[in-house]
Each structure stands twice: as C-alpha cells, then as structure tokens.
C-alpha cells in the first residue's frame, strides 16, 4: 500500500511541477552575439503596456523553409516579451483567408523565390504583424532590408530587426508624444507636399508645428523665446537669403540648447530645368549662412559631387511607331550612398539617394564630428558655376577621372557650440543671449532634397520611393534615425545597431551532394546499429553457450 501511495504522490508532484513550469518562461542566451537578450530600452517600453495588447502575426501556412526560421524567431521573441509583460497576447494567423482585407490595410505581400530539388518557383507571403492597444493599431513589417542582395541576407536583416520593429511599434501605441519639432518656414523652404511623407512618419513620435522666421523683423525677442520652446528645428532646403536677425535667432536657439537638422543646397541645380531644356546652369545659392556654420565647425562648398555609384533618371530614347520609348540612364549627380560606419544613425539602413549634393569641409574647433554620409572613392566635385547637360549620360565615365576619394556629404556635430556672434555686434538685444551652449548636437546634410518625396498625380509618394524605377531607398529611415538620435528618443536608435550572424545552408551544394548526405544520415546509422546488434549477439552467445 505504501508503495502505491508513494507512486501517487510522485505522480501528483510531477503533474503540479509540469503545470507550474508551463506558467513560467525563461530562455538562457548562450549565443555569442546575445541575440536573445532584450535591451533595457525594450524593457522600459514594455513597462508602459498596462492593458491587454493583441499581437496578430500573419506568418502561418506553407512558405519557404528559410522563412520558417523567421516564424520561429518571431514566436520566440514574442514569448520573451510576454514573459516580461503578461498583458501581451499573440497568435499566428494564416493570411490567405483574408488576403484582400490585409492588402486594403496596406499590408502588401512579398514574392519570394523558392529553390527545391534544383528547381526555382515563387511563393507569396504576408510578412506582417499588427499590434492593437487601447484605441490604437500599428503595423509591423517583419521583412526588413528590401534591398538585400539575397534572401539569406534579407532573412538575417529581418531577424536582427525584430526587437527594434516590435519595440518601435509598442512605443508608438503606448507613449504620449512629448517632444516638439519646429519645421522652419519663411526662407523658401520646401513646400508641404514634398515634406508630407516624412512629416507623416515623424508625427507618430513627436509633436510637429510650422514655425516662420518672418516675425523676427517685427518682434525678434518674442520669436526667439517661442522658438526655444521647441526641442528640434528642421531647416529643409531654404532658397532665400537669411537676414542677420534670422541668423542670430537660429544661433541663439542653438546656444540655448535647441537641436537642429540642416538640409542645405548650396548650389542651384534642378532636374526639372534640365528635362525642359536639355541643359542647365548650376550656380551658387547665396543663403548667407556660411559664417554661421563656419563657427560650428563646417563649411559647405560651392560645388556638385559626381559619383560613379548613382541612381538613374528616365529619358526618351527613341520611338517605336508613334510611341516614345524611355530608358533609364545612370545620373552621376544623384549619388547613392551606402554608409559603412557603425554609427546608430546609419547602421542597418538601406542606401540613401541624394540629388545634386555639395561637399562639406570640417574644421578643427573642439567639436566632435562624425561623418554620416560620404560619396564613394570613385567620385569628384565639380566647381560652380558649371553647365550641366543631359548629354552626359551618353559619355562613358573614365574611372581615372574619379580619383578625388570620398567626399563628406553629411556630418553630425556634438559638443559645446560657440555663438557666431560671440565677438560681434548683435542684431538685436535679448536676455537669452549666450556665447556658448552646453552639450548639444546638430546634423548638417549638404542636400535639401534628401527629405523631399516625389509626387504622382498630385499626391505625395513614400519618401525614398522612386516612381520611375519603383526602387526604394533608405532616406526616410536615415532621417528618422537622425531625429531620434538628436532627441535621444527612448534609446530606440541603439536597437538598430544590434547585429547577429546566422548560418545558412548552401542549397546548391546540398542538392549536388544530396546522395552522399542521404547515405550518411540514413544508411550509416542503420549499419552502425546492425554492427552493434551482431557484435552484441556474438558476445552473448560466446558467454552463455
């Protein structure tokens, strides 16, 4: 009887232990790159989730084996998030039954090539998740790095982007927008329709407001006071000269702690003029801010950088019958920049497309300078004024002519900025005057069009999307990272620097050597087992015969 009671007690203990462990989730990260260790930023964001958050993942069904790994990694990541906050509930859904509804929501499917038995076929998946929290809903794109050279690279980028993608989405649905950004107006900056795409994305994180410097002429003190209430000022492609009062206002905004993002075209060169006339004169634009930027440690040159690594423009290449035929030509005045540094702003971002960009010189003045964007080694600056002609597309570039090396196109400045008016007559008196700022940051990009989205049929397109080639560039991600870095927004920017390394199967070799590996994995174990059985039988007979 005691024997049975012990068995019952043991069975009960095992059942209770199993039930208890089912409620407990813990994963020990023994990987070299710590891919399964959540950052403090993610933990802090999850602390803001106080009510039930529903996560739906549309990665269920039949799709390529490589992306089964993305499914597994996504599930494991969400289990980790749920272990930190039990308010997070998630489930995987087969998207095929509701494909039309998902497309209407903007969740576009992805087409993937599948290699099986040496044959290539195509599969369609919906690499998306949605998060519903309170009255907010956010889409999560699980398939990152659209410009990757291979599906393996795309998969690796997607997996290492998982923490950022979900942390970013949870941050959007759970946080209140507190920091404010001024979009400067009054000096011929870009029209709203060309800023629409990026400002729409930016408004998900920050409070935005247009701010005109025109009132400086009538009430400069009040204008400066109102401007200093903003955390960041964006100066997007001004085309009209700044007055001394406007420059002084911006200068004192910076010395009083305001962050700034300068997107400046120092040379007038527009593709529209070229398309109409076939050639156009590029000439200097006088914004009168050279002295201002010089005091902070940079100088924007009056030139245009040509780069052999560039995007294309579409031109008429002939006619077939009555129809005009178009062709895409490389246009070296539109460099495509792939950043190779590991700064959080540029790490893991797609190439950035610039248009008629100028070079930047950095000066020694105690300010820390980090190059964010630079041309390739096969680039050269062209002095201004100069004549630009569309006929240049027909000339084959000679690499030896592009030997000026990397040209700086965008730079981050960090430190204590000295006022450009420290030893000069002030345009107006103010009680907020400071000769030097405390620790501050600014970013200067020598291209105003980096922020400009294209327009199709009167509607703004997504920033970074080329309507002619349908290629996507990383302009929006780069600029969003830049703003996040300047404003230290919750540490999300650092999650983009997370890098993991995955090991992939060599499919071509696996297919060519499949017979050998089938024998090793199937026949060899059977032979070993048979040898063991024969040996065991022989020894047993020998012992007991």
N, C-alpha and C positions, 0 to 999 in steps of 0.2 A: 504493500500500500504506500509506504514511504517512497518507494521507487517511483510510483506513478505520480505522486504529489510533487516530487522534485522536477519531474519532466514537465508537469503542468506549469509550475512556477517558472521554469526556464523558458517555456514557450510564451508565457504571458510577458516575461521581461523582454524577449526578443520582439514581440509584437509592439509593445509600448516604445521600445527603443527605435523601431522602424518608423512608427508614427511620428515620434519626436524629431527624428532626423529628416523626415520629409518636410517638416516645417522650417528646417534650418538649411541655409545655403552658404557654402564657403568654398572658394576656389583659391588654391595656393599657386601663386605666379612664380614658376621656376624658369621662365624664359629669359634669355639673355637681354632682350630688348624691352622687357617688362611690359609686354603688350596688353596684359590683362589687369594691370594696376591702374585704378582710376585716379585721376588727378584731384587735388584739393579744390580746384575750380568746379569740377563736375559735382563733387560732394556738396559744395556750397550752393550750387544752383538747385540741387535736389532738395535741399532743406526748405526751399520756398514752395515746394509742392505740398499743400496742406489738404487738398481734396483729391478725390479719385481722378487719375489721369488715364485715359484709354488710349492705348497704342495699337494700331492695326498695321500689320506688315503684309504686303502683297507679294510674298516670296514663297508661295506654296504651289505645288504642281510639278509638272515634268519640264525640266530645263537642264542645260549643260552641267556636267558634273563639277566643273570648276566653280560654278556659281552656287552649287550646293554648299560649298565651303562658306560663301558669303551668307547663306541662310543660317548655317550653323554658328558662325561667328556673331551674327546679329542676335540670334537667340541667346547665346551665352552672355553677350553684353547686356541684353535686357534683363536677364536673370540676375546679373550683378547689380544693375540699377534697382531692381525690385527688392533685392536683399538689403539695400540701403534705405529704401523708402517703400513700404508696403502699399502705399497709395497708387503705385504704378501697376496697372493691369495691361497685359498684352496678349494678342492672339494672332496667329498666321492665317491668312485668307487666300484662297485660290482666286486670282483676279479675272479669270476667263469668263465667269458668270456675270460679271459687272464691268466688263471692259469699256463699254460705251460711256457709262457713268463716270468712270475714272478719267477717261480722256476729256470729258466735258469739264472736269475739275482742274484740268491742266496737268494731269499725271500721264505724261507721254510714255508709251512703251519703247523698249530698246530692242534692236535687232542684233543678234549675236550669231557668229559663225561657229558651227559645231563640227569637230573632226572625230569621226568614228570609223574604225576599220579602213582608214585611209581615204574616206570619203568626206566631203565638206557639205554640210547642209546649214539651214538657217533656222534659228529659234527666236521666239518673241517672248520677252519677259517684262514685267512691270516692277522695276527696282525701286519701289516707293514704300514709305510708311507715312501714316498720319497720326498726329497727336491731338486729342481733344481734351481740353481742360477748361472747366467753367464754361464761359461762352466763347472761347477762342479755339481755333483749329489751325494747325500748322502742318505743312507737308515736309517730309524729309526725303531727300534724294539719296538713295543708298549707293548709287553708281557714280562715283566721283571720277575726276581726271578723264574727261571725254576725249582729250587729245592724245591719250597714251598711244604708244607705238604698237602695243599688242594687248590682247585680252588679259594676259597674265599681269602686265604692268597695271592695267586698269583695275583688276581684282585686288592687287596689292594696295593700290592707292585707295580703293573703296574701303578695305578692311581697316587700314590705318586712319581713315577719316571717320569711322563710326562714332568714336567718342565725341569728336567735335560736332558731327552732324546732329546727334541726339541732344548733346548739351546745349547747342545753339538753339534748337527747337524748343526745348524745355525752358530755356531762358526767355525766349520770345513770348511764350504763353503764360509765364508766371511772374514776370517782373514788370514794374512800372517804369516808364521812360522818364528819367530824371534829368539827364544831361541835355543841354541845348546847343544847337548849332545855328550860326548865322550864315545865310547864303548872301554874300555881298552883291549889291546892285549899284547902279549909278555910274559905272565907268565902262559901259558897253560890254558887260559880261554876257555869257551865253544865254539865249532865250530859254524859257522854262521847258519848251518842248524837247530841247536837246539834253536837258538835265532830268527829265521825267523818270527815266528808268532807274537811275542811281538814287535819286531822292526818294523814290518809292521804296526801294530796298532799305535805305538809310532810316526812313521813318518808322521801320519796325523796331528800331533800337533807341532812337533819340527823338527829341522834340526839335522840329525844324521851323525856321522863320526867315523870310527875306528881310534884308537889312540894307537900306540905302545910305550911302555916304553924302547924298546931296544936302542933307540938313546941316552938314558941317559948316557950310557957308553962312548960315544964319544963326545957328546955336551950337558951336563946336563943343563946349563943355558938356552940355546935356547929351550930345551924340556920343561922346567918348564914354560918359557914365553908363548909357544904355548898352553900348557895345561890350563893355567889360562884364556885363551880366551874363554873356554867352561864354560857354566853355571852349568853343572852337569856331573859327571863321574860315569859310571856304571861298577863295578868290578864283573863280573859274573863267579863264580866258578873257581878261579885260582887254578892251581895244582902244580905250580913250585915256588920255594922259591924267595922272593923279596930280591934284594940287598939293601944295605944301601942307595945307591944313589937313587934307585927307591922309597924306603920308604920316604926318605927326600923330593923327588919331590911331592909325594902324600900329605905328611904332609904340605908342604908349599902351595900346591894348596888349601888345606882346610883353612889354616890360612889367605890366601888371598881372601877368600870368596866363594870358589867353593863348591857346594853341592855334596854329594856323596851317592851312594847306594851300600852297600857292601852285596854281596850274597856269603857267605863263607861256605865251607865244611872243618871242622877241622879234620875230620876222613875219611879215605879212606874206602868206603863201596859201592859196586856197585851191582845192581841186576843182571846184565849180567853174572858176575862171579859166582854168586850163581846158576843161571839157568844152567850153563855149568857143574859145579862140585857138586852141591847139598849143598856145604858149602863153606864158605869163611872167611878169617881172616880180621877183621876190625882193622886197625891200625892208629896211629896218622899221620897226614899230617903236615910236618914242612914248614909253609909258612913264618915263622919269622916275623909276624906282631903283635904278642902278645903285645909287648911293645908299639906299635903304638896305638892300640885300647885301651890298658890299660890307656894311657894318656888322652883319650877322655871319659873314664868312664865306659868301659865294658870289660868283659873277656869272651872269647869263651872257653868253657870247652872241654876237650878231652873225649867225651862220646857220646852215642847214646840214644835218648829218645824213649822208647816204650810206646805206648798209646793204651788203650783198644778201643778207638774210632779211627778207622783207615779205610783205603781203602783196596782193595783186590788185590791179584795177581792171575794169572791164571796158574794152574798146571795140568799136566796129572794125571788123577785119575783112569785110567784103560783102558781096551779095550773091545769093542763090535765087535766081528769078527776080521777084520783086521783094524778097525778104532779106533784111540786113542780118548778116552773121556776126556774132560777137565772140570775142576771145579774151581770156584772162592773161594779163601780162604782169610780170614782176615789176614792182614800182619801188625803187630803192629809197625814195623819200618817205616810205612808210615802213620803217624797220619793225621787225617782230623780235621782241626782247625776251630771252629766256634767262632768268636770273639763276646764277649758280651759287650764290651765297646762301647761308643757312639762317638768315635773319627771319624772325617770325612773320614779318610783313610779306616776304617773298617766298618763303618755304612752302613747297607743295602747291604752288599756284600755277595755272596754265600760262603760256606765253602771253605777253602784253603787246598789243598793237598800237603803235604811235604813228602820228601823221605830221610831217613837216616839223620835226623836233630840232631844238637847238642844243648845243653842247654847253656844259657847265664847268667852270673852274672853281676849285675850292682853295680857300686862303687860310693861312695859319693865324689863328686868333684865340686859341684855347677852347674853341667849341668842338665837341666830338662830332665827327662826320662819318656817316655810314652810307656807302653807295648802294642804292636800291635798284636802280636801272642803269644799265650801260650797254652800249652797242657791242656788236661782235668785234673780233680782232680785224675782220675784213670790212672796215668802214673808214669813212673820211668826211671831214667837214668841208662844206662849200661856202665861201665867203659871200656876204650880202652887201650890196645888191647883186643879183645874178638873174639871168634869163633861164627859165625852166620851160622845156618843150616836151610834148608827148612823144616826139620822135626819138627820145632817149630810150624808149622801150625796145627799139629795134637794134640798138647797139649792144653788142655782147661785151659785158664788163671784163676788164683785164684785172685779175687778182693783184698783180703787182702795183696797180694804181691805188689799191685799197689797203695801204700798209701803215695807216696812222694809228692803228691799235684801238683799244676800247675807249670810247668817248663817254664821259659821265653825262647821263640824261636825267637822273633823278637822285636826290640825296636827302637823307634825314639828318637834321641838326639837333643836338642835345647839349644843354649847358646853360650858363648864365649869360643872357644876351645883353650886350651894351647898346644903349639907345643911340640911334644915328644922330640925335640932337643933343647929345651929352655936352658938347662944346660948341654948340651953335645957337643962333637966335631962334627962339621958339615961335612958331606961327601964331600961337595963342597961349594965354596963361591958363593953367589948370592946377588944382590942388592934388591931382592924381599923378603928377609928374614923377617919374623915376628914371634915374640914369642907368640902372641895371636891373635885370629881372632876377628872380630866384630861379632854381632849376626849371627849365622849360623845354618844349620841343616844337619843332616845325618841320614840315616836309616841303621841298621845292621840286616840282617837275617842270621841265622845260618844254611842255606840250600842253596846250589848253584843251586839245581835242581828246585827250585820254579819257575824259569824263563824258564826252558827247556821244549819245546814242544816235543811230541812224533813224530816219523817218521814212515810213512807207504809207502812201495814200493818206497822208495827214496824221498818221498815228505813230507814236514813238515805239521803236523796237527795243528789245532787250539789249542793254549795254554789253558790248563785246561781240554781238552777232553781226556778221557781215551779210547784208541782204542779197548780195550778188553771188557769193560762193557758199553761203549757209554755214560757214565756219564760225566757231565760237572761240573768242579769246578771253584771257583772264583779267580784263580791265576792271570789271565790277568787283571781283574777289580781291584784287590788289588794292583798290581804293578803299574797300570796306575794311580790309586788314589795316590799312594806313590810318583810317579814322579810329578804329578800335585801339590801335597802339597809342595814338596821340592822347586818347581819352582814358587809357588804362581800363577799358570796359570789361570788368569782371574776370579778367585773365583768360578769356576765351581765345585770344590771339595765340597764346602759348600752346594750345592744343593742336594747332596746325603744324607745329614743329615735331610732333610725335612721329617717329619713323619706325616701321617694323620691316622685317625681312621674311618673306615666305619662300618655301622651297616648292618648285613646280616640277611636274612630270614632263620629261621630254617625249612628247607624243610621237614624233617621227621615229625616234629610236625605239620606243616601246612597240610600235607597230612592226618595224622591221625585225625586231628581236623577240617577237611575241612567242614563237615556238620554243625558244630556249627557256624563257622565263616560265612558260606553262609547264614544261618538263620539270624545272627546278621546284616550282611551287606545288605541283600536283603529283608527279611521278616520284620525285626524290623522297618526299615524306613517306609514301607507301613502301618504297624499297627499304628505307630505314626501319619502318615498322615491321616489315616481313623479316628482315635480318635479325631484328631483336627477338621476334617470335621463334624463329628457327633456333637461334642461339639458346634462348631460354628453354625450349623443348629438349634440345640436345643435352644441356647440362642437367635438366631434371631427370631424364631417362638414365643418364650416366650415374646419377646419385642414388636413384632408387631401384635400378634394375638388379 
